[in-house]
């Protein structure tokens, strides 16, 4: 009986007041955010703006209100499904962002709400709000904008590691860098200038040459026989000390052939596997089979080094977040001292992501492509511009009418005076 009495005591009496109280106590619906979601591997239309539940913050995480996100060539490869260990679709895309901290987990001590930060994310960066482990989040130096942070972070961290920790570039040496007009290529070009007398030879599409010629020592059309072009150039007739290759395929063989004794070749990307809008098994297989199989004995005989670098694997799979943080600090310090400056090609609204991706695919960008979740899409900007023009035209017409009226009054007054 005692148990029954206790149970009954917990049952509320059904009167009007309790109904109102029950309504008040109902949990409010969870908020939603906009995000760019890959709905399935394929073409441009597979990336869509979708509403997602607002993420919550874990005990070791930071919740970031995203102000800018970076677009990189790996995002195109993810969309096509040509890299390993991809998540199951649908998922939010993007690997880097910058913004304001909105919440911190109970075990996070180095960051607080309101901090301006940048983050290297394992996906989830192309969203209005994202939760990221604090060990992958970096507080911005004073005065650094969110767009500059996004343009700097991944590109300059990769370039810094390629040149100094792997490439061991030194005074008077020479570097061949592919896709020098892109985000990493422009970062390499700038960082090389922090070392005296380094020769930078870059390959790029011909339409970019005029825009980037001042950032390198010598620029070559990638579609030409660039091996012979490098050897024709008087400062690299014997080859180069360092080759930085983001292409792979036959470019690997060409790059290795250009190395001087004690030269270093570094593969840090495989963008040659992307040819059309969707995945091509022929292109993928061709890029793989074109690469010569180089044995350690050959490296030994020729006094050359062949290595690779993959930032995401280093950070997320191999646990080198402390090392990467040191590199980020170095990059931010270089920026603070005016030694480097991010190169931003263009900024796009979420609604225009397909056009931005196409521009990157066509290699028409010079520097970084940025996504801004708060930016108005082109269609709305054009509509507003049209309205502004109409308003301006109306004001101009009204002004002309007022001027005509004043002129007539003046002419009438002058006539009366003359009489």
C-alpha positions, 0 to 999 in steps of 0.5 A: 500500500505504501508503494501505491500511495507513493506512485499516486502522489507522483501523478499530477492532478489534471486541472487547468493550472497543471496543463499550463505548467506542463506546456511551459515545461515542454522542451523547446525544439532543437535549433537548426543550422545551414550546412553544405552537405555531400548527398552522394559522391558525384558531380557538382549537384551532389553538394547541397545546402541542407538544414542540420541539427545544431551541434552540441559541444563535447567535453574536449570540444569547442563550438565555433560560429563559422565566419569563413571556410576554406575550399581546397582541391581535396574537397573536389576529390572528396566529392568525387569519391576518389580518396580512401576512408571516406565517411558514408554520405550524407555528411558535411564537407570542408576541412578548415574554418575560422570563426568565434567560439560559442561554447567550450567543453568542460575539459577545455582550458586554453580557449574561452567563449568569444575567442577568435579562432581557426580550426583544421577539422575532419570534415564539418567545416562548411557549416554555420556552426561546427564542433571541433576537438580543442586540440585542432583549434588555434587562437588567432593573433590580434588583427587577423581577419577570419578570411585571412585566417582561413586563407593562411591555415592549411595552405601555409602550414602545408607549405611550411612543413614541405619547405623546411621540415621535409625539404630542408630548403637552404640559401641559394637552392632551387625549388620546382613547385607545381600549381604555383598559382593555387593556395599552397603554391602561393604560400610556397612562393612567399615562404621561399622569400624568407630564405636568401637567394632561393630560386622558385620555378613554378608551373601553372596554366598559361592564363595565370602567368601574368598575375603570378610572375612577380611571385616566382623566379620563373614560371612555366606552362605546365602543358609544355615540356616543362622538364626541358624548359627547366633545363633551358633556364640558366639557373637550373640547367643541372636540375633542382634541389627540391620538387614539390608535387601535388599532381602525381601520375607522370609528373612524379617521374618528371619531377624525380628526373629533375633532381640534382644529387642530394635532391628531394622530391615530395609528393603532397597531393594527387590532383591528376586523378580529377579530370572531369566533373565526376570520378573517372576510373580510367584517369584514376588507373592511368595516374596510378600506373604512370608512376615508376616504381623506384626502389630504395637501391636506386635512391641509394645509387643516385643520392636522391630522396623520395618522400610524401606528406599528408597533413590530414593523416598526420593530424587525425590518424597519426596523432601529431597535433602538438607538432602541427600546433607548433607549425601553426604558431610559426605561420601566425608569427610570420604573419604578425611580423609581416613576412607573409600575406594570405592570397585570397582569390574570391569569396562565395556564398554557400548557395554559389558553392557549385560555381566556386568548385568549378572555378577550382576544378578549372584551375582558374583561381589564384590563391584561396577560395573562401566560403562565407556562410553569411554572404548573400548569393550572387542572384540576390546581390544582382537583384539588389543591385538592380533595385539600387539602379532603379532607385538611382535612376528614379532619383536622377529623373526626379532631379532632372525634373526639379532642375527643369522646373527651376530653369523655367522659373528662372527664365520666367523671372528674367523675362518679367524683369526685362519687361 
